[in-house]
Amino acid sequence: MAVTPAVADPVFIDHSDRLPDHSYTGGWEHFVGGGVAVLDCDADGLPDIYAAGGADPAILIRNAGDFHFEQADVPVLTGVTGAYPIDVDGDAVLDLFVLRVGQNRILKGAGDCTFTDATDALGLPEDNDWSTAFTAWWPIGATRPTMAIGNYVDRDNPDGPFGACDTNTILRPEGDGYAATTLAPGFCPLSILAANDARGRLTLRLSNDRHYYVKGGYEQMWDIGEGRFLGPEDGWKNVSLWGMGIASRDLNGDGRDEVMLTSMGDQLLQFAQPDGAYVAAPFEIGTYSQRPHVGDDGRPSTGWHAEFGDMDNDGRADLFIAKGNVDQMPGMAMEDPNNLLMQQPDGTFVEVAARVGVATTDRSRGAALVDFDGDGRQDLIVTNRRAPLELYRNVTPDAGNWIAIDLRQAGANPFAIGAVIRVETADGSQILQHTIGGGHAGGQLVARHVGLGEADQAQVSVTWPDGAETTQTVAAGQRITITKP
């Protein structure tokens, strides 16, 4: 497969000095984690930031506009591995589900970027796990979300840590709170995503770290409706890797999401098949990124957060991968630059991170591609282990057109999680699942960004969580809120 040269690289300005001083720190229980949650916590149209701190307190950073940021008050929590925005109580105000080494927490948002610890009030069961992954979904008719927690190594197992993966937890609404049930076996997940799989069924994908399950474990898919793990009869083939992050995006417009799985060495992109199976992408596609692309360290890379986004608004999803050594693992690259892979017209990807100035070699963990200034270009924030946060403003001068889509509906799932968005122009269709989860220990719940290339309008169709469909024509260059009739 030939690689088509990029027409022009995106352009970034490093504004890391505009963020408060903050790093993800701690001992072996914080070798993993380090996620970042992005949400608009005061509904001013500007995304705000909640970053895990590990041994140090997590931090809330408020977006003051024009790429100025300021630290805001938030309940003090240490031991935080990551967080995800979610509306837990259905009041149309975003909360934060905070993953920790120890009791997980729910920070209830007030709509003005203030939060209160509502863990007990919302009936979250007690736990003392080492939580490293999160996802959520709303069953039809449910008044509150069902949530899945991925737990890493069982800290209480005297025979650990190797071979001592903990079980995972499903939290289902019960009475005024939640009831916990066990999801086993657990193989040390570092990412979970509830989304429609290649069969079109709502399924949990768990990406597991073989560093601690050692043998006998593998990546997992759990059918939510049937309550069972998929096997060979479903076309599911077991794959074992050092799974750390999940990114999901339909790359070819067939309505089935491809899945990017970060790992040590190969970063594995899987293409969804019509029969429900997944096959590894050909090596020539350019996404395996198994070794550093700059410097002279030839040891394998370590991938963490992965995320698809359109950095130049050409209508093709690009891919960012945060990388960094676990800590001092001698078999893996120490100087391990992050990747920015730009998708070409032929579906291959070209590495540009070094050319555009985002190929830093700190021990990166979490990240987010988000339009922080509302100019229609996706910016980049990266969290690092024992190194400061990084922030890059996208100022690409010749970027294409775009739209950003917010969804709202009445009832218990006001942000319409589980909807599917289809954006059509003369160049084809882009299909996005509206989900919570995936990434590495962090995610975002903001308007869904879609690059349109040269198109000045698009037809936007939404399949809502209950199956209803709406369609409208949307002019380019705006953020629009689509409300279910």
Secondary structure, DSSP 8 states (H G I E B T S, - for coil): ------S----EEE-GGGS----BB-SGGGSS---EEEE-TTSSSS-EEEE--BTS--EEEEEEETTEEEEE------SEEEEEEE-SSSSSS-EEEEEEBSS-EEEEE-SSS-EEE-TTTTT------BEEEEEEE--TT-SS-EEEEEE-B-TT-TT-STT-B--EEEEEEETTEEEEEEE-S---EEEEEEEE-TTSSEEEEEEEBHHHH-SS---EEEETTTTEE--GGGT------B--EEEEE-SSSSS--EEEEE-BS--EEEEE-TTS-EEE--GGGS----S-SSSS--S--BEEEEEEE-SS-SSS-EEEEEE--SSS-TTS-SS---EEEEE-TTS-EEE-HHHHT----SEEEEEEEE-SSSSSS-EEEEEEETEEEEEEEE--TT--EEEEEEEE-SSS-TT-TT-EEEEEETTEEEEEE--EE-BTTB-EES-EEEEEET-SEEEEEEE-TTS-EEEEEEESSEEEEEE--
